[in-house]
Amino acid sequence: MERATYQTNIALAALALLATGVARADESSAPFDGIWTTVVACAASAGALPYTYEFPSTITRGVLHGERGVQGAPGWLRLDGHVAPDGSAILAAHGRVGKEWAATGHLPPGTPYKYRIEARFSQSAGTGNRVAGRTCKVSFNKGPQ
Protein backbone atom coordinates (compact mmCIF):
# COMPACT_ATOMS: atom_id res chain seq x y z
CA MET A 1 0.00 0.00 0.00
CA GLU A 2 2.87 2.41 0.75
CA ARG A 3 4.26 1.89 -2.77
CA ALA A 4 0.90 2.93 -4.33
CA THR A 5 0.84 6.08 -2.18
CA TYR A 6 4.44 6.85 -3.18
CA GLN A 7 3.59 6.46 -6.90
CA THR A 8 0.49 8.62 -6.48
CA ASN A 9 2.56 11.34 -4.79
CA ILE A 10 5.12 11.23 -7.63
CA ALA A 11 2.34 11.46 -10.21
CA LEU A 12 0.80 14.45 -8.37
CA ALA A 13 4.20 16.17 -8.14
CA ALA A 14 4.75 15.67 -11.86
CA LEU A 15 1.33 17.16 -12.62
CA ALA A 16 2.11 20.14 -10.37
CA LEU A 17 5.38 20.75 -12.20
CA LEU A 18 3.63 20.48 -15.55
CA ALA A 19 0.95 22.95 -14.42
CA THR A 20 3.65 25.36 -13.23
CA GLY A 21 5.34 25.16 -16.62
CA VAL A 22 2.04 25.89 -18.37
CA ALA A 23 1.41 28.88 -16.09
CA ARG A 24 4.89 30.22 -16.80
CA ALA A 25 4.36 29.77 -20.53
CA ASP A 26 1.18 31.87 -20.26
CA GLU A 27 3.13 34.56 -18.39
CA SER A 28 6.00 34.62 -20.89
CA SER A 29 6.48 37.58 -23.15
CA ALA A 30 4.27 38.14 -26.17
CA PRO A 31 5.89 38.72 -29.58
CA PHE A 32 5.65 42.53 -29.39
CA ASP A 33 6.73 43.00 -25.78
CA GLY A 34 9.32 45.68 -25.16
CA ILE A 35 9.89 49.42 -25.10
CA TRP A 36 8.69 51.39 -28.10
CA THR A 37 9.28 55.01 -29.16
CA THR A 38 5.84 56.38 -29.96
CA VAL A 39 5.20 59.43 -32.17
CA VAL A 40 1.73 60.95 -32.48
CA ALA A 41 1.55 63.51 -35.31
CA CYS A 42 -1.72 65.37 -35.87
CA ALA A 43 -2.26 67.44 -39.02
CA ALA A 44 -3.70 70.94 -39.12
CA SER A 45 -7.49 70.81 -38.89
CA ALA A 46 -10.33 73.32 -38.73
CA GLY A 47 -8.04 76.20 -37.77
CA ALA A 48 -5.94 74.15 -35.34
CA LEU A 49 -2.22 74.02 -36.03
CA PRO A 50 -0.40 70.67 -36.34
CA TYR A 51 1.50 69.12 -33.44
CA THR A 52 3.73 66.13 -32.74
CA TYR A 53 4.29 64.28 -29.47
CA GLU A 54 7.08 61.73 -28.89
CA PHE A 55 7.16 59.51 -25.81
CA PRO A 56 7.98 55.95 -24.73
CA SER A 57 5.39 53.18 -24.64
CA THR A 58 5.75 49.71 -23.21
CA ILE A 59 4.11 46.50 -24.36
CA THR A 60 3.99 43.85 -21.65
CA ARG A 61 2.28 40.50 -22.31
CA GLY A 62 0.52 42.11 -25.27
CA VAL A 63 -0.78 45.18 -23.41
CA LEU A 64 0.43 48.60 -24.55
CA HIS A 65 0.74 51.59 -22.22
CA GLY A 66 2.32 54.90 -23.12
CA GLU A 67 2.16 58.25 -21.40
CA ARG A 68 3.41 61.76 -22.10
CA GLY A 69 3.43 64.53 -19.53
CA VAL A 70 1.84 64.67 -16.11
CA GLN A 71 -1.51 62.92 -15.75
CA GLY A 72 -4.34 65.46 -15.80
CA ALA A 73 -2.11 68.44 -16.67
CA PRO A 74 -2.35 70.36 -19.98
CA GLY A 75 -0.47 68.50 -22.73
CA TRP A 76 -0.87 65.07 -21.08
CA LEU A 77 -1.60 62.08 -23.34
CA ARG A 78 -2.02 58.39 -22.49
CA LEU A 79 -2.36 55.43 -24.89
CA ASP A 80 -3.64 52.04 -23.74
CA GLY A 81 -4.74 48.89 -25.52
CA HIS A 82 -4.18 45.25 -26.38
CA VAL A 83 -1.91 44.14 -29.22
CA ALA A 84 -3.22 40.87 -30.69
CA PRO A 85 -0.80 38.06 -31.63
CA ASP A 86 -1.24 39.03 -35.32
CA GLY A 87 -0.07 42.61 -34.54
CA SER A 88 -3.45 44.32 -34.84
CA ALA A 89 -4.43 46.75 -32.09
CA ILE A 90 -7.13 49.19 -31.13
CA LEU A 91 -5.76 51.76 -28.72
CA ALA A 92 -7.57 54.28 -26.54
CA ALA A 93 -6.09 57.78 -26.38
CA HIS A 94 -6.98 60.03 -23.45
CA GLY A 95 -5.48 63.45 -22.97
CA ARG A 96 -5.73 67.10 -22.04
CA VAL A 97 -5.38 69.98 -24.48
CA GLY A 98 -1.91 71.52 -24.21
CA LYS A 99 -2.16 74.73 -26.26
CA GLU A 100 -5.44 76.12 -27.55
CA TRP A 101 -3.88 76.85 -30.97
CA ALA A 102 -3.34 73.09 -31.42
CA ALA A 103 -6.90 72.07 -30.48
CA THR A 104 -9.75 71.88 -32.98
CA GLY A 105 -12.20 74.56 -31.83
CA HIS A 106 -9.39 76.29 -29.89
CA LEU A 107 -10.41 74.63 -26.63
CA PRO A 108 -8.67 75.97 -23.53
CA PRO A 109 -5.62 74.17 -22.08
CA GLY A 110 -6.58 71.31 -19.79
CA THR A 111 -9.80 70.43 -21.66
CA PRO A 112 -10.09 66.61 -21.76
CA TYR A 113 -10.28 64.71 -25.05
CA LYS A 114 -10.27 61.08 -26.17
CA TYR A 115 -10.16 59.09 -29.39
CA ARG A 116 -9.33 55.63 -30.77
CA ILE A 117 -6.38 54.50 -32.87
CA GLU A 118 -6.31 51.47 -35.16
CA ALA A 119 -2.75 50.17 -35.37
CA ARG A 120 -0.69 47.33 -36.80
CA PHE A 121 2.61 46.11 -35.30
CA SER A 122 5.48 44.07 -36.75
CA GLN A 123 8.46 42.80 -34.75
CA SER A 124 10.23 46.18 -34.82
CA ALA A 125 7.77 48.86 -35.99
CA GLY A 126 4.14 49.83 -36.03
CA THR A 127 1.79 52.35 -37.59
CA GLY A 128 -1.65 53.59 -36.72
CA ASN A 129 -4.30 56.16 -37.52
CA ARG A 130 -6.84 58.03 -35.48
CA VAL A 131 -10.26 56.52 -36.23
CA ALA A 132 -12.41 59.70 -36.27
CA GLY A 133 -11.94 63.45 -36.04
CA ARG A 134 -8.79 65.18 -37.15
CA THR A 135 -6.12 63.24 -39.01
CA CYS A 136 -3.48 61.87 -36.64
CA LYS A 137 -0.86 59.29 -37.57
CA VAL A 138 0.97 57.24 -34.99
CA SER A 139 4.27 55.43 -35.44
CA PHE A 140 6.01 52.98 -33.13
CA ASN A 141 9.66 51.90 -33.25
CA LYS A 142 10.92 49.17 -30.98
CA GLY A 143 14.06 49.92 -29.01
CA PRO A 144 16.89 47.50 -28.33
CA GLN A 145 16.08 44.81 -25.80
URRA-V245043 format. One record per residue. N is the residue number from 0. RES is the residue in one small letter. SS is DSSP state (~ for helix, > for strand, _ for the rest). Layout:
BEGIN
N_RES_SS ; N_RES_SS
END
This chain:
BEGIN
0_m__ ; 1_e_~ ; 2_r_~ ; 3_a_~ ; 4_t_~ ; 5_y_~ ; 6_q_~ ; 7_t_~ ; 8_n_~ ; 9_i_~ ; 10_a_~ ; 11_l_~ ; 12_a_~ ; 13_a_~ ; 14_l_~ ; 15_a_~ ; 16_l_~ ; 17_l_~ ; 18_a_~ ; 19_t_~ ; 20_g_~ ; 21_v_~ ; 22_a_~ ; 23_r_~ ; 24_a_~ ; 25_d_~ ; 26_e_~ ; 27_s__ ; 28_s__ ; 29_a__ ; 30_p__ ; 31_f__ ; 32_d__ ; 33_g_> ; 34_i_> ; 35_w_> ; 36_t_> ; 37_t_> ; 38_v_> ; 39_v_> ; 40_a_> ; 41_c_> ; 42_a__ ; 43_a__ ; 44_s_> ; 45_a__ ; 46_g__ ; 47_a_> ; 48_l__ ; 49_p__ ; 50_y_> ; 51_t_> ; 52_y_> ; 53_e_> ; 54_f_> ; 55_p_> ; 56_s_> ; 57_t_> ; 58_i_> ; 59_t_> ; 60_r__ ; 61_g__ ; 62_v_> ; 63_l_> ; 64_h_> ; 65_g_> ; 66_e_> ; 67_r_> ; 68_g__ ; 69_v__ ; 70_q__ ; 71_g__ ; 72_a__ ; 73_p__ ; 74_g__ ; 75_w__ ; 76_l_> ; 77_r_> ; 78_l_> ; 79_d_> ; 80_g_> ; 81_h_> ; 82_v_> ; 83_a__ ; 84_p__ ; 85_d__ ; 86_g__ ; 87_s_> ; 88_a_> ; 89_i_> ; 90_l_> ; 91_a_> ; 92_a_> ; 93_h_> ; 94_g_> ; 95_r_> ; 96_v__ ; 97_g__ ; 98_k__ ; 99_e_~ ; 100_w_~ ; 101_a_~ ; 102_a__ ; 103_t__ ; 104_g__ ; 105_h__ ; 106_l__ ; 107_p__ ; 108_p__ ; 109_g__ ; 110_t__ ; 111_p_> ; 112_y_> ; 113_k_> ; 114_y_> ; 115_r_> ; 116_i_> ; 117_e_> ; 118_a_> ; 119_r_> ; 120_f_> ; 121_s__ ; 122_q__ ; 123_s__ ; 124_a_> ; 125_g_> ; 126_t_> ; 127_g_> ; 128_n_> ; 129_r_> ; 130_v__ ; 131_a__ ; 132_g__ ; 133_r__ ; 134_t__ ; 135_c_> ; 136_k_> ; 137_v_> ; 138_s_> ; 139_f_> ; 140_n_> ; 141_k_> ; 142_g__ ; 143_p__ ; 144_q__
END
